[in-house]
Amino acid sequence: MGALLFPGQGSQIVGMGSEFFNNFDKVKKIFSEADEKLNFSISKLILNGPEDKLQLTQNTQPAILTVSYSIFKIMVEEFNFDLKQIRFFAGHSLGEYSALVCAESLNFHDALYLLHERGKAMQEAVPVGKGAMLAVLGTKIDEVKDLIQKSQNNTSGICEIANDNAEGQVIISGDRESINRFQLFLKEKKIKSIPLKVSAPFHCSLMKPAAERMSEKINNTNFDNPKFDIISNVKALPVNDAKFIKRLLIDQIFTTVKWRESIINISENGASNFIEIGPGKVLTGMVKRTLTNVKSFSINSIADIKNLKNEFKK
């Protein structure tokens, strides 16, 4: 049994999906639909850049969805990948929307609109330069929680866990002053941390205005119950009721992405094959850091799909 994983922000690169675009009319059609829905050429941005424009959150989010969805459609419809072997769909942050589209809970066009709006809302929730994010490496989640508490004692700033990504990889988000203070505190303790190049402090309570902006848009969009078990970032557990999915997508904007827990829960429920669909190999790396005795694959090219099919025949 297996799980399909869909990447989030940070996996984007100019030219992603170009091999699929050049070889399949189906992908050209998907890219064209995305252009039409968004009223600008996201396909040109994906294929040719410029990179700084692709990196804008409002463009990155629908761009990654478009590429992930294209690769999924080619796997299933051109290479007859058997979805009976898959039980779980999970996506990292915006990747949860890709998972919902591929599990037939959310229409591709609606997801494009929501992600473009979500990107704008998240970008505009905090003035540029006022927020920051930090990766804490080699330290367990409970220790990180404890360290945050100690470093922020009697201060009113925001310093919260944004992503529990993998064993020894925790991302912190908040206002710049609090994050800088926390970084100095970690340095004193000789704990490794790396500031992230991000345009906003994602997945912390500073994002509540973005969640409020998105609330009406998400609630006014039609969602069906998915055809596979969708693992929610907020709960790290399967959530298959359309109404509940909507509520959790709103909460997801300002709460922790429980990715490590999600991966562990998927594995404990019988999945031994993890297949990342979309640009990059970030999620595959996270799976390898968190689990042993499972197989993980990243699908970025036609050769990757062929190798996967051969692997599943064994």
HUFEN-V127261 format. One record per helix or strand of 2 or more residues. SS is the DSSP state (H for helix, E for strand). FROM is the first residue (numbers start at 1). LEN is the number of residues. Records with the same first field share a line. If there is no record, write none. Layout:
SS: FROM-LEN  FROM-LEN
This chain:
E: 2-5  86-6  131-7  159-8  169-7  193-3  229-3  273-5  295-5
H: 18-6  25-14  42-7  51-4  57-22  83-3  95-8  108-17  141-11  176-13  205-15  242-11  259-10  282-9  302-12
